[in-house]
């Protein structure tokens, strides 16, 4: 394993390029931006992970999110639950989100199927490329 310290701008360029694509499995770590809520056995919403807790996901990058995957069909090509592409673009810009495909399956903390995951580059702490054995530590400029 090799460690590389990069700025957020450098990481943005790496993510946009080909270096981490072509099926490379990545491990991304970032703090949760909002509380994760779920319904308990009584149907009440409860916080299962508070904002600020670390999220660690195995992901791959994809180029075209308008095409379905085995477990996910994007509605109108929008990768999260909002009513329009304009609203989605606004949310993506706020935290510099990039979309990856989660490969967690049964190992996901809440047993969610593989699905698109919005990773906030503005909060990303580490990104490990398991193919090349490089761990990128992201620092602010």
N, C-alpha and C positions, 0 to 999 in steps of 0.2 A: 504494500500500500504506500502510495506516494502522496504527500500533502502539498497542495498549491493554494496559496492565499491570493484571492482575486477581489477586485472591487465589484460593486453591483453592476456598474456599467460594463466591465469586462465580462461578467457572468451573463449579462443580457446578450452580448454579442456571441458568446459561446452557445447559448441556448438557441439563438436564431440560426446559427450555422449548422454544418453537417457533423461536427465532431461528436455529438452525443446522440446522434440518430442511428438509423439502420438497426433497430432492435436492441440497442444498449439498455440494459436494466439500470435504472438510477435509484438511489435512495436519497430522498429529500427530507430535510428537517427544518421546520419552521414553527413559530408559536401560533396557536389558534387565535384568530382575529375576533371571533364571537363565541358565545357559549354554545356547546353542542347539547341539544335537548332531545329527549325521547319520551315516549309515553310509558308510564309504569303499568303494572297490572290493573290498576284502577282507572286507567285512561287519562291520568293527570300528567301534564308535561313536567318533567324534572330535568335538571342540568346533570348530564353524565360526564361532561368535561368542561371545566370553566375556561373562559377566554384567558389566553396567556399560557395554557398548558402546551407542551410540545407535541407536535404532530410528526410522526415518522412514517413515510409511505414509500413503498417500492413502486416506481412508475416508469413508463416509457413515453417518449415524445412522439407525437404524430403530426403530420403535415396537413391533412385534410379532415377536419372534424364534421364535414357535412355527410360523410359516409358512415353507415352503421358499423358497430363492432358486434361480436357474438352476444354481448349482454346489454348493449345500449344503442338506441336509435335516437339521434338528436332531433328534437322537434324544431323545425325551421333552422337548424344549424346553430341554435343557441345552446350553450353548454351549461347553463344553470337556470334556475326558475325565475325568469323575468319575462315581461310581456313583449319586449321588442329588442331588436338588435341594437338600437340606439341606447337603451337603458343598459344592456349588457356591455356595450363599449364604454359607457361612463363608469361602470363598476370596475371593469378591467383596468381602466386608466388610473383609477384612484390608488390601487395598490400594486400597479404594474403586474397584473395577473398573467400567467401563462398556463395553458391547459395541457395537462398530461393525462395519461391513462393509468389508473391505479391497478396494480397487479396483486392486490391483497387477498381477495377471495376469502377462504375460511380463516386465514390468519388475521383478517381485519378485526380491530378491537370490537366492532359492533356487528360483525358477520355480514357486512355489506358485500354484494357482488362486485366484481370488477366494474369500474365505472370511471368516467372522466373526473378529474380532480383539478380544481383551480388553485394553483400554487402562487402565493404572493411573493414576487421577486423582491418587493420592498421589505419583506420580513425574513426571507430565506437565510438560514444560518449556514447550512452545509448541504452539498450535493455530491454524492459519491457515484462515480461511474464504475460499476462492478466489472464491466468488460475490460477496461484499461487499468483498473486498480488505482485510480486517482480520486482523492477526496479534495473537493474544492471548499475551502473555508472562505465565506463571503464576508467582506468588511465594507464599511461605509467609506466613501472617498475622504 
